[in-house]
Amino acid sequence: FCRVVRVEVGHLSCKIESLSGQDRPKVAFSAGLTNSGKVGPFNTETQLIYTKVFTNVGNTYNPNTGIFTAPVRGVYYFRFSMVSYETALLGGLNMYRNGQRILHNGQYYNAGNEYVCNGVTLHLQKGDTVYMRLPNGWAVYDDDSNHSTFSGFLLFPM
Ligand SMILES: *[C@@H]1O[C@H](CO)[C@@H](O)[C@H](O)[C@H]1NC(C)=O
């Protein structure tokens, strides 16, 4: 659909702007962590780099750094899933917006590999970053079954 952005009554002319076509950026990514098994534990909080890119429309997710960068101001949805490693005491991770942590989710290992999943809707400014970090002393697991993923997409510019 479109909306009228300028109407000149005297000249009976009308300019329209498309909201669903090329003017609206297409942003969606999804990536799996690794095929190599256990990640962590480390002595310091560590950036998680999801290297298995499933989708990266708009090229907003950087698979070398693990960082998503918002190309426009808007409302975005992000989610992750992760599985804990069976011999690690704690499995979980942190999500950050710019330098600020926005969630810290995890669990004690008890009965085997267990999943932690969550999602969050964020109003981002252009250039804001969103990324996942592994808390100090914690571990996560992934292999070619794609247990641990990080995904996000633009709901609408705003
Ligand atoms: C994991 O993801 C890759 C890439 O999409 C896919 O080829 C593979 O089949 C997936 N693994 C499983 C077990 O589904």
Ligand as a Chemical Component Dictionary entry (heavy atoms), coordinates in Angstrom:
data_LIG
# 
_chem_comp.id                   LIG 
_chem_comp.type                 NON-POLYMER 
_chem_comp.pdbx_formal_charge   0 
_chem_comp.three_letter_code    LIG 
# 
loop_
_chem_comp_atom.comp_id 
_chem_comp_atom.atom_id 
_chem_comp_atom.alt_atom_id 
_chem_comp_atom.type_symbol 
_chem_comp_atom.charge 
_chem_comp_atom.model_Cartn_x 
_chem_comp_atom.model_Cartn_y 
_chem_comp_atom.model_Cartn_z 
_chem_comp_atom.pdbx_ordinal 
LIG C1 C1 C 0 21.943 -27.359 9.908  1  
LIG O1 O1 O 0 21.899 -26.281 9.020  2  
LIG C2 C2 C 0 22.504 -26.543 7.754  3  
LIG C3 C3 C 0 22.495 -25.262 6.967  4  
LIG O2 O2 O 0 21.185 -24.798 6.773  5  
LIG C4 C4 C 0 21.744 -27.655 7.075  6  
LIG O3 O3 O 0 22.346 -27.955 5.833  7  
LIG C5 C5 C 0 21.749 -28.894 7.965  8  
LIG O4 O4 O 0 20.977 -29.918 7.364  9  
LIG C6 C6 C 0 21.206 -28.544 9.321  10 
LIG N1 N1 N 0 21.338 -29.709 10.175 11 
LIG C7 C7 C 0 20.322 -30.492 10.491 12 
LIG C8 C8 C 0 20.649 -31.702 11.310 13 
LIG O5 O5 O 0 19.168 -30.281 10.168 14 
# 
loop_
_chem_comp_bond.comp_id 
_chem_comp_bond.atom_id_1 
_chem_comp_bond.atom_id_2 
_chem_comp_bond.value_order 
_chem_comp_bond.pdbx_ordinal 
LIG C1 O1 SING 1  
LIG C1 C6 SING 2  
LIG O1 C2 SING 3  
LIG C2 C3 SING 4  
LIG C2 C4 SING 5  
LIG C3 O2 SING 6  
LIG C4 O3 SING 7  
LIG C4 C5 SING 8  
LIG C5 O4 SING 9  
LIG C5 C6 SING 10 
LIG C6 N1 SING 11 
LIG N1 C7 SING 12 
LIG C7 C8 SING 13 
LIG C7 O5 DOUB 14 
# 
